[in-house]
C-alpha cells in the first residue's frame, strides 16, 4: 500500500505511514474565519487530537447524523488512489488539540494507522465560544477533496443550539444573519424556512410543557380515573400527521379485535408553540371526528350488506422469477 503527495499535477509515491510536512503546503492559501484566528499549520501526533467522547465514539458536533461511514470510505479511497492533496485545507483543530473540522478525515487517518498528520491550528477570537467555532468552521469548511457538504438539517441542528445559547430569543433576521455568516449553497427560501422552523421549535420548547406518549398516557389515566392507559395522539409540527392518525387507528383496531371494546383517546402537542395550541387542538378534534364519521358509515354499510368487506383483498402480484405468472395474483 502506498500514498502519494498530490502537488499540482504531479504524484509523488511514498511509503506507508509517512510523515507529512508543513512545507508541502507552501502553495496553500489559508482561510479566514469570523470566529477563530488561524495560527499556523503544524505536524501533530494523530493520537493527540481530541475527537472522540468518553465512550470512544467519534462525535461530529456540527453534523446532525455525525460522521458518515460511506463518506469515510470515499475519503480513504481518494487518499489511496489520488494521494494527499496539499492544495486543500487539512483538518482544523484548536491550539489545545480539539478537532473543529475534519472528523471523517481524522477517523480515516486513524484507521490507516498514521502516526502524524498536518493540521491547521486555530484559536478562538475574543467574544466567541467553541460552539460558535463548530457553527462556522464545522459547517462551512467542507472544501477538501471527496467531501460531504453540510446538509440543511446540519445547519438547523447548529442553529437550534445557537438559539438556545442566546439570552433572548433572536429575531428571524438575526437567525438568517447567523446562517449567512457560514458558507453554504442554500437559497433564500431554504434559509428562511429553516430559520422559521428552528424559531418555532424553540418557542414551543419554552412556552409548552414537553410530553411523550408514555407520560401523557399515565397522566391521562389519572385524570380519567382508570387503571388502563388510553390511546394517545401525538400531534406534531414535524412529520406527517396522517401517519400518527393511521397508527392510532391501527392500535385501536388491534385492541378492539382482542377485547371487543375501544380505549379512550387523548392527545398532546409536540413542537407547537403556545400561540398555535388552540388551533392545533381543534385540528385534532376535527381529524378524530372525521374518522369517527367514517366508521359510522362503515357500520351502516355492514348493516346493509353483511357480506361487505372493508379490505377486499385480492392477492399478491407475481414476484418469483421464472416460477409465477405475471398475469395473475397469488
Backbone torsions as a table, in degrees:
resi	resn	phi	psi	omega
1	UNK	NA	131.4	180.0
2	UNK	-131.3	151.2	171.9
3	UNK	-105.8	170.5	173.6
4	UNK	-143.1	148.3	171.8
5	UNK	-89.9	129.1	179.5
6	UNK	-101.4	108.1	179.2
7	UNK	-120.4	114.3	-174.7
8	UNK	55.3	-111.1	-179.4
9	UNK	-111.3	12.6	-176.4
10	UNK	-105.6	146.8	175.1
11	UNK	-116.3	132.5	177.4
12	UNK	-119.9	104.1	-178.4
13	UNK	-65.0	140.3	178.2
14	UNK	-132.8	160.7	178.6
15	UNK	-72.9	159.4	177.4
16	UNK	-57.7	146.4	178.4
17	UNK	60.7	45.5	176.4
18	UNK	-77.2	167.5	176.3
19	UNK	-109.2	110.6	178.2
20	UNK	-62.9	156.5	-179.8
21	UNK	-121.9	144.1	179.0
22	UNK	-60.3	-34.8	-177.6
23	UNK	-59.8	-26.1	179.8
24	UNK	-61.7	-24.6	-175.9
25	UNK	-95.7	24.8	-175.2
26	UNK	-62.5	-25.7	-179.3
27	UNK	-92.3	-2.5	-175.7
28	UNK	-75.0	129.9	175.2
29	UNK	-88.1	114.2	-176.6
30	UNK	-71.8	138.6	-178.0
31	UNK	-74.8	165.7	173.4
32	UNK	-119.4	142.8	-177.9
33	UNK	-127.4	159.0	178.9
34	UNK	-82.8	-32.1	-172.1
35	UNK	-101.2	-18.1	-178.2
36	UNK	-135.5	153.7	172.9
37	UNK	-98.7	137.1	175.5
38	UNK	-77.1	124.5	179.4
39	UNK	-89.0	-64.3	179.8
40	UNK	-176.9	170.1	170.4
41	UNK	-85.7	137.1	-179.7
42	UNK	-140.2	146.8	169.3
43	UNK	-87.9	123.9	180.0
44	UNK	-130.5	157.1	174.9
45	UNK	-65.7	131.9	-178.0
46	UNK	-59.8	-39.1	-177.3
47	UNK	-76.4	-1.5	176.9
48	UNK	-90.4	-8.1	-177.1
49	UNK	-82.7	130.4	-178.2
50	UNK	-91.6	108.0	-178.7
51	UNK	-142.8	3.4	178.5
52	UNK	-121.7	157.3	179.3
53	UNK	-90.8	-173.6	-175.8
54	UNK	-66.5	-15.9	178.9
55	UNK	-96.6	7.0	179.0
56	UNK	78.5	18.9	-178.7
57	UNK	-98.2	139.4	174.0
58	UNK	-74.5	117.7	-174.9
59	UNK	-117.1	108.5	177.4
60	UNK	-92.9	100.0	-174.3
61	UNK	-69.3	-17.7	-178.3
62	UNK	-88.6	-9.6	-176.1
63	UNK	-115.0	136.4	-178.5
64	UNK	-61.4	-39.4	-176.2
65	UNK	-105.3	14.6	177.6
66	UNK	70.7	-153.7	-179.2
67	UNK	-77.0	156.3	-173.4
68	UNK	-114.5	118.1	-177.8
69	UNK	-64.3	-36.8	179.5
70	UNK	-66.8	-42.3	178.1
71	UNK	-64.6	-38.0	178.4
72	UNK	-61.4	-41.1	179.1
73	UNK	-63.1	-39.6	179.1
74	UNK	-66.3	-39.9	178.6
75	UNK	-65.1	-42.9	179.1
76	UNK	-62.6	-43.1	179.3
77	UNK	-62.9	-41.7	179.1
78	UNK	-63.4	-42.1	-179.5
79	UNK	-64.4	-42.4	-176.8
80	UNK	-75.8	-32.9	-176.2
81	UNK	-92.0	-40.9	-176.3
82	UNK	-98.5	-20.9	179.8
83	UNK	95.5	-180.0	179.8
84	UNK	-81.0	120.0	178.9
85	UNK	-86.0	120.8	179.1
86	UNK	-98.4	12.2	173.8
87	UNK	-104.4	4.8	178.8
88	UNK	-115.4	145.6	-179.1
89	UNK	-63.8	127.6	178.4
90	UNK	-73.8	177.7	177.2
91	UNK	-53.7	145.0	-174.7
92	UNK	-108.0	130.7	-179.3
93	UNK	-129.7	156.2	168.1
94	UNK	-75.7	164.2	-176.8
95	UNK	-63.1	-18.6	177.9
96	UNK	-89.3	4.1	175.5
97	UNK	97.4	-2.4	178.9
98	UNK	-74.1	129.4	-177.7
99	UNK	-76.7	132.1	178.5
100	UNK	-106.6	-41.8	178.5
101	UNK	-142.0	140.6	178.7
102	UNK	109.8	30.1	-178.3
103	UNK	-60.5	-46.1	-178.0
104	UNK	-67.9	-41.3	177.6
105	UNK	-62.8	-39.2	178.7
106	UNK	-62.1	-42.0	179.7
107	UNK	-64.2	-34.4	177.9
108	UNK	-69.2	-44.3	179.1
109	UNK	-58.9	-42.0	179.0
110	UNK	-64.7	-44.7	-178.1
111	UNK	-63.9	-29.2	178.4
112	UNK	-84.9	3.4	175.4
113	UNK	61.2	36.2	174.2
114	UNK	-73.2	135.1	-179.8
115	UNK	-81.8	-37.9	-177.3
116	UNK	-137.1	157.6	179.6
117	UNK	-153.6	161.3	176.3
118	UNK	-90.4	131.3	178.7
119	UNK	-125.7	151.0	172.4
120	UNK	-92.0	116.5	-177.0
121	UNK	-92.5	132.6	178.7
122	UNK	-130.6	162.2	175.4
123	UNK	-130.4	148.6	-178.1
124	UNK	-67.5	135.4	173.2
125	UNK	-75.8	154.7	180.0
126	UNK	-59.8	132.8	178.9
127	UNK	93.8	-4.5	179.6
128	UNK	-117.4	152.6	179.7
129	UNK	-109.3	171.9	177.5
130	UNK	-63.5	-29.9	176.8
131	UNK	-64.1	-39.0	176.5
132	UNK	-62.5	-38.6	179.1
133	UNK	-66.5	-40.7	175.8
134	UNK	-59.6	-40.3	-179.6
135	UNK	-60.5	-55.3	-173.7
136	UNK	-75.0	-54.1	-172.9
137	UNK	-78.5	-45.5	-177.1
138	UNK	-63.6	-31.7	178.7
139	UNK	-90.2	-37.7	-170.4
140	UNK	-91.8	-23.4	-174.0
141	UNK	-90.1	67.7	179.3
142	UNK	-123.0	60.8	-177.3
143	UNK	-115.6	15.6	178.5
144	UNK	-85.2	164.7	177.9
145	UNK	-61.5	148.8	179.3
146	UNK	50.0	64.3	-179.4
147	UNK	-113.6	162.8	174.5
148	UNK	-117.0	104.9	-176.7
149	UNK	-58.3	150.9	177.5
150	UNK	-64.1	137.1	179.6
151	UNK	-88.3	169.9	177.9
152	UNK	-63.2	-31.4	177.7
153	UNK	-68.8	-35.1	175.2
154	UNK	-60.9	-45.1	179.8
155	UNK	-64.2	-41.7	-178.8
156	UNK	-65.1	-36.6	178.1
157	UNK	-61.5	-48.1	-178.5
158	UNK	-71.9	-34.5	177.6
159	UNK	-64.5	-42.1	178.2
160	UNK	-60.5	-41.6	178.6
161	UNK	-65.1	-39.0	178.8
162	UNK	-64.6	-43.4	178.4
163	UNK	-59.0	-42.5	-179.1
164	UNK	-65.4	-25.6	-178.7
165	UNK	-82.7	-11.1	-176.6
166	UNK	-81.0	146.8	178.8
167	UNK	-68.0	-33.3	177.1
168	UNK	-126.5	153.0	-179.9
169	UNK	-65.3	120.9	-177.8
170	UNK	-70.6	160.2	177.4
171	UNK	-79.5	169.3	176.5
172	UNK	-60.8	-41.1	179.6
173	UNK	-61.9	-42.1	179.7
174	UNK	-64.1	-37.8	178.1
175	UNK	-66.9	-40.8	179.1
176	UNK	-68.7	-34.3	175.1
177	UNK	-64.0	-42.2	176.4
178	UNK	-57.5	-47.5	-177.8
179	UNK	-59.9	-47.1	-173.4
180	UNK	-79.6	-5.5	173.4
181	UNK	-81.2	-4.6	-179.9
182	UNK	-114.2	132.3	179.0
183	UNK	-56.5	129.2	177.8
184	UNK	-157.5	171.4	-178.3
185	UNK	-121.3	21.6	-178.9
186	UNK	-86.1	151.2	179.5
187	UNK	-85.0	173.9	-175.4
188	UNK	-57.4	-44.6	-177.5
189	UNK	-63.8	-42.2	179.4
190	UNK	-62.8	-42.3	179.7
191	UNK	-65.2	-46.9	-178.9
192	UNK	-61.0	-45.7	-179.6
193	UNK	-63.1	-40.4	-180.0
194	UNK	-64.7	-43.0	-179.9
195	UNK	-66.0	-42.2	178.8
196	UNK	-63.4	-39.7	179.5
197	UNK	-63.7	-44.4	-179.3
198	UNK	-66.6	-40.4	178.2
199	UNK	-64.4	-41.3	179.9
200	UNK	-64.0	-42.1	178.2
201	UNK	-63.0	-41.2	179.9
202	UNK	-65.4	-44.1	178.9
203	UNK	-60.0	-39.4	178.7
204	UNK	-64.1	-39.1	-176.3
205	UNK	-70.5	-28.0	-177.1
206	UNK	-97.8	-12.8	-178.1
207	UNK	-114.1	-8.3	-177.8
208	UNK	-129.4	137.4	176.4
209	UNK	-68.3	136.5	-176.8
210	UNK	-86.5	135.3	177.4
211	UNK	-132.6	165.1	165.1
212	UNK	-129.1	175.0	-174.3
213	UNK	-59.5	-39.3	-177.8
214	UNK	-65.9	-47.1	-178.2
215	UNK	-67.9	-34.9	177.9
216	UNK	-66.3	-44.6	-179.6
217	UNK	-61.1	-41.0	179.8
218	UNK	-65.5	-45.9	-179.8
219	UNK	-65.3	-42.7	-179.2
220	UNK	-64.4	-35.9	178.2
221	UNK	-62.5	-38.7	176.8
222	UNK	-65.2	-45.7	-178.9
223	UNK	-63.1	-41.3	-179.1
224	UNK	-82.8	-2.9	178.7
225	UNK	54.0	53.6	178.5
226	UNK	-134.7	149.0	178.8
227	UNK	-82.1	-19.0	-177.8
228	UNK	-95.7	125.4	-177.8
229	UNK	-70.2	143.3	-179.3
230	UNK	-80.6	170.3	170.5
231	UNK	-73.3	147.6	-175.5
232	UNK	-125.8	132.1	173.6
233	UNK	-100.8	122.9	174.3
234	UNK	-95.6	102.0	-177.0
235	UNK	-96.8	107.4	-170.9
236	UNK	-121.3	155.9	173.2
237	UNK	-80.1	-10.6	179.7
238	UNK	-102.4	146.7	174.8
239	UNK	74.2	-174.9	-177.8
240	UNK	-92.0	121.5	179.2
241	UNK	-68.4	-29.4	177.5
242	UNK	-63.0	-29.9	177.2
243	UNK	-65.5	-43.5	178.6
244	UNK	-62.3	-43.2	-179.5
245	UNK	-66.8	-41.3	179.3
246	UNK	-62.5	-39.6	178.5
247	UNK	-64.9	-42.1	178.9
248	UNK	-61.3	-46.2	-179.0
249	UNK	-63.1	-40.8	178.1
250	UNK	-61.1	-43.5	179.7
251	UNK	-65.2	-39.9	-179.7
252	UNK	-68.0	-39.7	177.5
253	UNK	-64.1	-41.4	177.2
254	UNK	-61.0	-41.9	-179.7
255	UNK	-65.9	-42.6	179.8
256	UNK	-63.9	-40.5	179.6
257	UNK	-62.8	-35.1	-176.9
258	UNK	-82.9	-38.1	-172.4
259	UNK	-117.4	-7.2	180.0
260	UNK	70.3	22.0	-179.3
261	UNK	-149.9	176.8	179.6
262	UNK	-123.9	157.4	175.9
263	UNK	-93.8	152.7	171.2
264	UNK	-65.9	158.2	-176.3
265	UNK	-123.5	132.4	174.8
266	UNK	-127.1	169.0	-178.7
267	UNK	-138.3	163.5	169.7
268	UNK	-144.5	157.0	-177.9
269	UNK	-100.1	138.1	-179.1
270	UNK	-126.4	125.7	176.8
271	UNK	65.6	30.6	178.3
272	UNK	-123.1	124.0	-177.1
273	UNK	-69.0	161.7	-175.1
274	UNK	-57.1	-39.2	-176.5
275	UNK	-67.3	-17.7	178.6
276	UNK	-103.5	1.4	-173.2
277	UNK	-62.9	-46.7	-177.2
278	UNK	-62.5	-42.4	178.6
279	UNK	-63.0	-42.0	-179.8
280	UNK	-65.6	-40.9	179.8
281	UNK	-65.4	-35.7	175.2
282	UNK	-64.1	-36.9	178.9
283	UNK	-65.4	-36.9	177.9
284	UNK	-63.7	-48.3	179.9
285	UNK	-60.1	-39.9	179.7
286	UNK	-64.2	-42.8	-179.9
287	UNK	-65.2	-43.0	178.7
288	UNK	-63.7	-43.9	-179.9
289	UNK	-62.0	-37.4	178.8
290	UNK	-61.5	-45.3	-179.4
291	UNK	-69.4	-34.6	176.6
292	UNK	-63.9	-39.2	177.3
293	UNK	-63.6	-39.2	179.4
294	UNK	-62.1	-43.2	-179.0
295	UNK	-70.4	-31.0	175.1
296	UNK	-65.1	-43.2	177.2
297	UNK	-62.9	-38.3	177.9
298	UNK	-63.8	-40.5	179.1
299	UNK	-61.2	-43.3	177.2
300	UNK	-61.3	-41.5	179.8
301	UNK	-63.1	-41.3	177.4
302	UNK	-64.1	-37.5	178.9
303	UNK	-65.3	-39.8	-178.9
304	UNK	-73.3	-36.0	-176.1
305	UNK	-136.5	95.1	-179.5
306	UNK	-58.8	-19.4	-179.7
307	UNK	-89.1	-3.5	-177.7
308	UNK	-62.7	137.7	177.4
309	UNK	-119.8	125.6	179.1
310	UNK	-67.2	-33.1	178.1
311	UNK	-123.1	83.1	-178.6
312	UNK	-74.8	81.8	-175.0
313	UNK	-70.3	133.4	-176.4
314	UNK	-111.1	-10.9	178.9
315	UNK	124.7	-173.4	-177.6
316	UNK	-112.4	146.8	177.6
317	UNK	-72.7	155.5	179.8
318	UNK	-66.7	134.8	179.0
319	UNK	-136.9	-18.3	-179.3
320	UNK	-76.6	108.3	-175.5
321	UNK	-63.2	128.5	177.4
322	UNK	77.1	2.7	-177.5
323	UNK	-121.0	-44.2	-174.1
324	UNK	-103.3	153.6	-178.1
325	UNK	-88.7	121.6	-178.7
326	UNK	-67.4	-12.1	-176.4
327	UNK	-95.6	13.8	178.3
328	UNK	-144.6	166.0	177.1
329	UNK	-102.5	155.1	-179.1
330	UNK	-120.6	NA	NA
